Amino acid sequence: MKHLTLITSSVILALLSGCDDDVEVVEKDVVVTNTSVEVVEVPTPVIVEVAKSEAPDIQLGTRADYLINDMAQSDLKTKLESCTDGPFYRTDFSIGHRGAPMQYPEHTKESYIAAARMGAGIVECDVTFTSDKELVCRHSQCDLHTTTNILAIDELAAKCSVPFTPANAASGTPATAKCCTSDISLSEFLTLEGKMDGANTQATTVGEYMQGTPSWRTDLYATGGTLVTHKQSIELFKSLGVKMTPELKSPQVSMPFEGMTQQQYAQKMLDEYTQLDVPSSDVYPQSFNLDDVKYWINNNPDFANKSVYLDGRDSEAGFDPSNPATWQPSMEELVADGVKILAPPIWMMLTIDNESNIVPSQYAIDAKAAGLELIAWSLERSGPLNEGGGYYYQSIADVIDNDGDMMTVVDVLAQDVGVMGIFSDWPATVSYYASCNKMPASI
């Protein structure tokens, strides 16, 4: 009997975002008796073929594992644990809400790249305008004082609608400021740096005011965030190989603004996609203003089927997701107006049954029955869930008590409600779930 060393090499071409795996050389002892060779078969890794693009590799990190470990024992937990080693891939079910703002300043180049790396197939640019009517990515027209360093730049701080006023402890008056994109020009906007959204309302100095990041986020990556125009976001998203969901933000100045009407504003946003040769099939324009959505449907047929009505009607007195009589317009009326996609906050689509299970709400049931597609917002925006989860989970707060419950919420939204996508402040969580359940890859 002789012992020989057999060196085997295997090269696996893994088409995950155009990434090639390294060649691994493994040495094995093989026993040879006479002329027969005993070969031990090694299982072949499963390779999921997804669309190639110029995007970076999909890198989900460890947060999904943390959430799964935190889940109560269940079939869902067992299923998700089985997917620890992937494969993971980009999917349109995962939507980057303002990028990946759990750790990166929202609506910055860095936040957008992080979202794409984490498998988001669609990434959001909230759209507003500057004093010279140029479109830029910001969540609100007037949030520069909490999302950028504008107050630290004296020349630009002087242009703010409401200058910084320190807190007055004696009177109990909080610190205030209000700085809008419409206060400054595009060139001035591009000199700003993005920071984590937040403000210290007890501050007596600008420096203290700017240090208001929530404790469950981080400032590790909050210096020097790169702000972008709407057009720059389009070019970036094209290079990353992701689809785009621009949200037309409500102006906080009187319209028309310098001659620009609301409809011209809505049209300008879509025109920039056309100008940059983006297929309408890759764009999901969205607005909380139903008139904006109806304008796109009636005047831009190429974008009509992807136009999204963001439902913020929970702010209206008397609105109840369990009572159709309080929904104005009704689901059927929305469909009659040409709306195809409805996007409410997570809590409006969920409720608790008599056995304390999370189940679809009447709102979700009726929306699907009317033929509407649904998109949920926004996972992982409320911070830790050990106290009920805050606004986004208010209808199911009685059965939410740990971070692992986020995975249960994703599962109910996907399997029972049947949403087409979920916005998240950390897209890797949704990407993990989608990949584990073999949901369609982004193409």
DAVENMO-V117793 format. One line per field, one symbol per residue. ss: DSSP state (~ for helix, > for strand, _ for the rest). phi: phi as a letter, one per 20 degrees, with the letter a starting at -180 (. if undefined). A space follows every 50 residues. Layout:
# DAVENMO-V117793
ss = ???
phi = ???
This chain:
# DAVENMO-V117793
ss = _>>>>>>>>>_____>__>____>>>>>>>>>>__>>_____________ ____________~~~~~~~_____~~~~~~~_________>>>>>>____ _______>~~~~~~~~~__>>>>>>>>>>_____>>>______~~~~>_~ ~~_~~~~____>>>>__>____>__>>>__~~~__~~~~___>>___>__ _____~~~~___>___________>>>_>~~~~~~~~~~~__>>>>>>__ ______>__>_~~~~~~~~~~~~~~____~~~>__>>__~~~~~~~~~~_ ~~~~___>>>>_~~~________~~~____~~~~~~____>>>>>~~~~> >>_____>>>_~~~~~~~~___>>>>>>>__________~~~~~~~~~~_ ____~~~~~~~~~~~~~___>>>>___~~~~~~~~~_______
phi = .cddddddccddeeedlmdeffedddecededdldecedefdgfgeddec ffbeffffcemdfgfgfffefffaffffffffdgemfdbfbffedffmoc ffcdgfldgffffffffenfeccddfdccefemeecebfbfccffddceg fedgfegfefgcffcffdffemeffcabcdffecefffgfefdfcffqbe fefdcfgfffecfgfedbdgdedmgefcfgfffffffffemdeccfdfef fdcfdfdlneeffffffgffgffffdmefgfecdfcafeffffffffedc gfdffdfdefedfffegnfbfecgfeecffgfffffenfdcdcefgffec bdefemeecfefgffffffeneeccdbcfmdengefconmgfcffcgfdd bbfgfgffffffffeefnfeacfbfbggffffgfffelfgffc
